[in-house]
Amino acid sequence: MDVRRLPGLTDYHEAWALQREVHEAVRTGAADDTLLLVEHPDVYTAGRRTRRDERPDDGTPVVDVDRGGKITWHGPGQQVVYPIVRLAEPVDVVAYVRALEEAVMATCARLGVATTRVDGRSGVWLAADPGDPATGRAARLERKVCAVGVRVAKGVTMHGLALNCAVDLGRFGHIVPCGITDADVTSLSAELGRTVTPADVADDLVDDLRAALAPCTAPPAHRATVGPPTPPGVADVTSTDREPRPEGEPAHVG
């Protein structure tokens, strides 16, 4: 699996174009499975299910993207990874999303942050804390430390995960993150009480992704799928949502 680390802060549109380029190369067998590691400048991105009332309340521009899920924020201090990999047949998008979550959970555990999954919601979470009046520890809602949103076209993945390392959590206050109103957002730095940067987690996250994705990616012998380019907007996808999605809806999660 190739790893490409984009330097500095990479414009979202530039990274999205690179995803499409690498996706086509992986689809045709011209490139190996690839992990793109990137940090973006401030940007909100909205999946196709985003409602008007979930968009920024301050008029900030939003990039509408071809993944499932709803709106989220990307920016400095967040480690974004776009795995562009060919999934094994039969394609199981739910298993793929769970593998992404498993990798992030392993990386968080290395740092001493205990994470979990929340039934019916994607991503990596910290469990709710009822607090302790005796010690003055305040109660806390479930809080998401990593968002996951994917698209699968012609058996090859796009988009991916965003792990909050040392982000400005206030940026999430202008939107309804992933359309979820009854939970919170956090970062590794906020949970540990010290600064944890994307550079601090990148190597471990790559190792954990390689291990977690191995069972759900196609072996090299099954990668010869040369054919016509995928037309814009056309994808053979499977949704990870609980409810059936309309045909052609990108695989998701928020």
C-alpha positions, 0 to 999 in steps of 0.5 A: 500500500502506497502512502502519500503525505501532502505537505503543508495545508492542501486546498480541499479542491486540490486534494479532491482532484488528486483523489479522483486521479488516484482512484482512476489509477487504482481502478484500472490497475495502474496504481497500488492501493494508496493512503493520502494523508493531508491537512486542509485549511479551514473548509466545510464540506457537505454530503448530499444529505445535508439540510439547509439548516445544518449549514454554517450560521455565519455564511461561511462557504461550503464545498458540496461533495460526492460522498454520503453523510452530512456536513463537517469541518476540516482544518488545521490540526486535523489528520485527514486520511483518504484511503483509495483502495480496491475492496474485496468481492463481494464489496462490503462497505459496512465492513470497510467503514468498521475497519477504518474505525478499528484503525482509528480506535487502535491509534487512540489507544496507543495514546491512552484515549479509550474510544468506542463505537455508537450504535447507529452512528459512524465514526469513533467516539468517546463514551458519555460520562455521567460525572461525579458530584463528589469530585466535581467532575462534570457530566459529558455527552458522547463526543466524536473524535473522528468522522468517517464519510466514504464513497465507493465507485467501481469497487474502489474507495474515496474520501475517508476519515478525519481525526481531530488532533489539535483543532479549533473545536469552535469551528464545529459550533457554526454547523450541526456536525454530521447532522447530530444534535445530541452529542458533542465533538472533541479532539485528542488534545482536549481529552489528553490535556496536552497538544497532540498534532497530526504529525504525532499520530500519522505513522501509527495511523498508517500502520493501524490502517494497513493492518485493519484494511488488509482483510477487506481489500482485494488481493493483487491477483484480482485487481485487473479491471481495466475498462472505460473511465467512470463517468462523472456522477456515476458510481456503483455504491452501497450505503452504510445507512440503516435505511435504504438509500436511493440508487446511486446515493454515495456510501456514507457516513456522517 
